[in-house]
């Protein structure tokens, strides 16, 4: 979630080859039982060792929204809280991710034994999963304060990325960066201090200063929401400046979405369709959406939590509150992390890897 509610705060398991076993014909009840137990153990072991990318693909093929299995590492890098993960196959590049105000690296991974404090917001996790599927090693670092500063933190982040890539044998790989909101300002400034293959500035116009972009500034994508009219003008100004400096620029616009009975269950892995439909009924009855299903107000300004409490099923909803909030903000389409155009975004980044 970009710039809203404060949040608490891979090497991956290598794939195992399936083993073929030649079984003789078993005729006794005891032997048959042993065979069944052996098969069950084999299924369990296979499910635990199947690479995350295969599990993600299966969930997509089945049409069921399932959280990606992951094994992130949470540690301190240069005094900053960091979470990172390596792809199942050898990495082809590195993706540095910078969160928004009042957010954290924990948003980009689901809760797990390796990261019990992880929050796993749906749009953020979808970006991480998409990067890992494309063989990016993903690194997210926390800002020192509520938002990123554009002074000493720039140098600290540069050193953190360089030390982490060297430590994990990734120092020769190209590095890309993505930042949302405050993280977008930060990444735009960081790109002036270190060599990136490409950067994505999400729901932000970036911070370039009077001097503009220095020589060698990386290809830059602006992924923003045109409902934020003030920011549209600023993005257009900075795109023009970058192009005049010889920088390759790409623009993606993310539009508002109608709230449907199943939107929440489709976009939030693990949220039940029935619960999604009950929440949608509240939005309809309370006129939080118009006749076409579009949000009348920003999700942050919609008193949907009070309405759920009044209907008596807040206990069911509370564990999903932050996830739902992110999707409502996304549906309104003014200022929120988004993975809707992740394919286009990642394809563009991959074009610029050298």
Secondary structure as the mmCIF struct_conf table of DSSP 4:
data_model
#
loop_
_struct_conf.conf_type_id
_struct_conf.id
_struct_conf.beg_label_comp_id
_struct_conf.beg_label_asym_id
_struct_conf.beg_label_seq_id
_struct_conf.end_label_comp_id
_struct_conf.end_label_asym_id
_struct_conf.end_label_seq_id
BEND BEND1 UNK A 3 UNK A 5
HELX_LH_PP_P HELX_LH_PP_P1 UNK A 11 UNK A 15
HELX_LH_PP_P HELX_LH_PP_P2 UNK A 17 UNK A 20
BEND BEND2 UNK A 28 UNK A 28
HELX_RH_AL_P HELX_RH_AL_P1 UNK A 29 UNK A 49
BEND BEND3 UNK A 50 UNK A 50
HELX_RH_AL_P HELX_RH_AL_P2 UNK A 52 UNK A 62
TURN_TY1_P TURN_TY1_P1 UNK A 63 UNK A 63
HELX_LH_PP_P HELX_LH_PP_P3 UNK A 67 UNK A 69
STRN STRN1 UNK A 73 UNK A 77
TURN_TY1_P TURN_TY1_P2 UNK A 78 UNK A 79
STRN STRN2 UNK A 80 UNK A 85
BEND BEND4 UNK A 88 UNK A 89
HELX_LH_PP_P HELX_LH_PP_P4 UNK A 90 UNK A 91
BEND BEND5 UNK A 92 UNK A 92
STRN STRN3 UNK A 93 UNK A 98
TURN_TY1_P TURN_TY1_P3 UNK A 101 UNK A 102
HELX_RH_3T_P HELX_RH_3T_P1 UNK A 105 UNK A 108
BEND BEND6 UNK A 109 UNK A 109
BEND BEND7 UNK A 113 UNK A 113
TURN_TY1_P TURN_TY1_P4 UNK A 114 UNK A 117
HELX_RH_AL_P HELX_RH_AL_P3 UNK A 122 UNK A 133
TURN_TY1_P TURN_TY1_P5 UNK A 134 UNK A 135
STRN STRN4 UNK A 136 UNK A 141
BEND BEND8 UNK A 144 UNK A 147
BEND BEND9 UNK A 150 UNK A 151
HELX_RH_AL_P HELX_RH_AL_P4 UNK A 152 UNK A 167
TURN_TY1_P TURN_TY1_P6 UNK A 168 UNK A 169
TURN_TY1_P TURN_TY1_P7 UNK A 171 UNK A 172
BEND BEND10 UNK A 173 UNK A 173
STRN STRN5 UNK A 174 UNK A 180
TURN_TY1_P TURN_TY1_P8 UNK A 181 UNK A 181
HELX_RH_AL_P HELX_RH_AL_P5 UNK A 182 UNK A 190
TURN_TY1_P TURN_TY1_P9 UNK A 191 UNK A 193
BEND BEND11 UNK A 194 UNK A 194
BEND BEND12 UNK A 197 UNK A 197
STRN STRN6 UNK A 198 UNK A 202
BEND BEND13 UNK A 203 UNK A 204
TURN_TY1_P TURN_TY1_P10 UNK A 210 UNK A 211
HELX_LH_PP_P HELX_LH_PP_P5 UNK A 213 UNK A 214
TURN_TY1_P TURN_TY1_P11 UNK A 215 UNK A 216
HELX_LH_PP_P HELX_LH_PP_P6 UNK A 217 UNK A 218
STRN STRN7 UNK A 219 UNK A 224
TURN_TY1_P TURN_TY1_P12 UNK A 226 UNK A 227
BEND BEND14 UNK A 228 UNK A 228
HELX_RH_AL_P HELX_RH_AL_P6 UNK A 229 UNK A 244
TURN_TY1_P TURN_TY1_P13 UNK A 245 UNK A 246
STRN STRN8 UNK A 249 UNK A 253
TURN_TY1_P TURN_TY1_P14 UNK A 261 UNK A 262
HELX_RH_AL_P HELX_RH_AL_P7 UNK A 263 UNK A 267
BEND BEND15 UNK A 268 UNK A 268
TURN_TY1_P TURN_TY1_P15 UNK A 269 UNK A 270
HELX_RH_AL_P HELX_RH_AL_P8 UNK A 273 UNK A 285
TURN_TY1_P TURN_TY1_P16 UNK A 286 UNK A 287
STRN STRN9 UNK A 289 UNK A 289
TURN_TY1_P TURN_TY1_P17 UNK A 291 UNK A 292
BEND BEND16 UNK A 293 UNK A 293
STRN STRN10 UNK A 295 UNK A 295
BEND BEND17 UNK A 296 UNK A 297
HELX_RH_3T_P HELX_RH_3T_P2 UNK A 299 UNK A 301
BEND BEND18 UNK A 302 UNK A 302
HELX_RH_AL_P HELX_RH_AL_P9 UNK A 304 UNK A 311
TURN_TY1_P TURN_TY1_P18 UNK A 312 UNK A 312
HELX_RH_AL_P HELX_RH_AL_P10 UNK A 314 UNK A 318
TURN_TY1_P TURN_TY1_P19 UNK A 319 UNK A 320
HELX_RH_AL_P HELX_RH_AL_P11 UNK A 321 UNK A 332
TURN_TY1_P TURN_TY1_P20 UNK A 333 UNK A 333
BEND BEND19 UNK A 334 UNK A 335
TURN_TY1_P TURN_TY1_P21 UNK A 340 UNK A 341
HELX_RH_AL_P HELX_RH_AL_P12 UNK A 342 UNK A 351
TURN_TY1_P TURN_TY1_P22 UNK A 352 UNK A 352
#
